[in-house]
Amino acid sequence: MRLKHLLIAGLAIISLSGCSILEKMVYKIDIPQGNYVEDRQVDKLRVDMTKEQVTYVLGSPMLVDSFDHDVWNYLYHFKTGRGKITTKQLVLTFAGENLKTVVGDYPLNPNFATPLDR
């Protein structure tokens, strides 16, 4: 009788530990959201670029401030299937139609302050 109880307890422990193994075998998708921006795209930005030129280089912004249309936000959120989260942000400020400042998680090109020839 005692052997029967030990066998049942052993099987219960093995079957419960199997759940954690099964959890690692289940595929979970990666979830990318927002604007995926690469460093090489940010390297192309220059002061005094027009909004049209910036849109050509980076694409449409994820968020344009409702009260200040001269601030564009490029946001990227990536969550792996295992739960690791990566978030990046790029904020562009315009004066009228021309780009003035860029701040965020991307390094700026040293030539950013040199305007493009028009």
PAVO-824961 format. One record per residue (C-alpha): x, y, z; residue number from 1. Coordinates in Angstrom, 3 decimals, m for minus. Example, Ala and Ser with C-alpha at 12.3 -4.5 7.8 and 13.67 -1.06 7.14 Angstrom:
BEGIN
PT          X          Y          Z   resi
PT     12.300     m4.500      7.800      1
PT     13.670     m1.060      7.140      2
end
This chain:
BEGIN
PT          X          Y          Z   resi
PT      0.000      0.000      0.000      1
PT      2.822      2.381      0.894      2
PT      4.522      1.660     m2.434      3
PT      1.293      2.518     m4.236      4
PT      1.147      5.962     m2.526      5
PT      4.776      6.696     m3.352      6
PT      4.202      5.719     m6.968      7
PT      1.138      8.001     m7.229      8
PT      3.029     10.890     m5.591      9
PT      5.969     10.380     m7.951     10
PT      3.728     10.358    m11.010     11
PT      1.974     13.510     m9.797     12
PT      5.287     15.325     m9.374     13
PT      6.519     14.234    m12.797     14
PT      3.281     15.225    m14.517     15
PT      3.239     18.669    m12.864     16
PT      6.842     19.350    m13.818     17
PT      5.917     18.468    m17.389     18
PT      3.779     21.614    m17.576     19
PT      6.820     23.865    m17.294     20
PT      8.566     21.905    m20.053     21
PT      5.490     22.200    m22.247     22
PT      5.420     25.983    m21.615     23
PT      8.894     26.302    m23.153     24
PT      7.902     24.281    m26.211     25
PT      4.853     26.376    m27.107     26
PT      5.535     28.964    m29.823     27
PT      4.596     32.537    m28.984     28
PT      4.690     35.212    m31.666     29
PT      6.755     38.405    m31.564     30
PT      4.683     41.590    m31.491     31
PT      6.191     44.640    m33.254     32
PT      4.238     47.895    m33.037     33
PT      4.917     51.375    m34.366     34
PT      7.597     52.777    m36.652     35
PT     10.677     50.623    m37.109     36
PT     13.483     53.136    m37.677     37
PT     17.066     52.144    m38.428     38
PT     20.223     54.108    m37.636     39
PT     20.970     54.507    m41.344     40
PT     17.637     56.310    m41.803     41
PT     18.386     58.719    m38.943     42
PT     21.837     59.350    m40.478     43
PT     20.102     60.860    m43.511     44
PT     18.347     63.557    m41.476     45
PT     19.636     67.131    m41.788     46
PT     18.561     70.412    m40.289     47
PT     16.132     72.431    m42.468     48
PT     14.775     69.347    m44.276     49
PT     11.119     69.791    m45.194     50
PT      8.349     67.668    m43.694     51
PT      7.975     65.969    m47.070     52
PT     11.673     65.026    m47.149     53
PT     11.528     63.674    m43.588     54
PT      8.456     61.607    m44.465     55
PT     10.341     60.209    m47.456     56
PT     13.275     59.159    m45.237     57
PT     11.437     57.920    m42.114     58
PT      7.867     57.328    m43.243     59
PT      4.793     58.788    m41.594     60
PT      5.114     59.536    m37.882     61
PT      3.322     57.354    m35.361     62
PT      2.033     60.380    m33.493     63
PT      1.638     64.051    m34.356     64
PT      0.800     66.274    m31.401     65
PT     m2.803     67.506    m31.709     66
PT     m1.944     70.918    m30.312     67
PT      1.471     71.360    m31.909     68
PT      1.691     69.978    m35.461     69
PT      5.406     70.783    m35.501     70
PT      6.278     67.864    m33.170     71
PT      6.441     64.387    m34.722     72
PT      6.934     61.217    m32.684     73
PT      8.282     57.974    m34.095     74
PT      7.663     55.223    m31.541     75
PT      8.612     51.547    m31.718     76
PT      7.616     48.829    m29.253     77
PT      8.760     45.226    m29.745     78
PT      7.770     42.357    m27.466     79
PT      9.281     38.934    m28.076     80
PT      7.228     35.810    m27.560     81
PT      9.173     35.187    m24.360     82
PT      8.356     38.620    m22.915     83
PT     11.490     40.711    m23.585     84
PT     10.428     44.275    m24.456     85
PT     12.355     46.813    m26.546     86
PT     11.120     50.400    m26.856     87
PT     12.651     53.151    m28.996     88
PT     11.578     56.742    m29.535     89
PT     12.513     59.552    m31.894     90
PT     11.048     63.059    m31.545     91
PT     11.407     65.574    m34.369     92
PT     10.639     69.265    m33.965     93
PT      9.911     71.541    m36.907     94
PT      9.759     75.307    m37.265     95
PT      7.063     75.755    m39.876     96
PT      8.022     73.335    m42.651     97
PT     11.701     72.888    m41.692     98
PT     13.283     70.347    m39.347     99
PT     15.059     71.941    m36.372    100
PT     15.799     69.309    m33.690    101
PT     15.910     65.549    m33.323    102
PT     16.075     63.804    m29.938    103
PT     15.618     60.197    m28.926    104
PT     17.221     56.777    m28.730    105
PT     19.168     57.036    m31.992    106
PT     22.580     58.677    m32.488    107
PT     22.551     61.701    m34.773    108
PT     24.880     62.040    m37.718    109
PT     27.685     64.556    m36.960    110
PT     26.641     66.339    m40.163    111
PT     23.072     66.906    m38.930    112
PT     23.701     70.649    m38.546    113
PT     24.757     70.938    m42.202    114
PT     21.680     71.624    m44.366    115
PT     21.173     69.761    m47.621    116
PT     21.596     71.610    m50.900    117
PT     18.193     72.372    m52.343    118
end
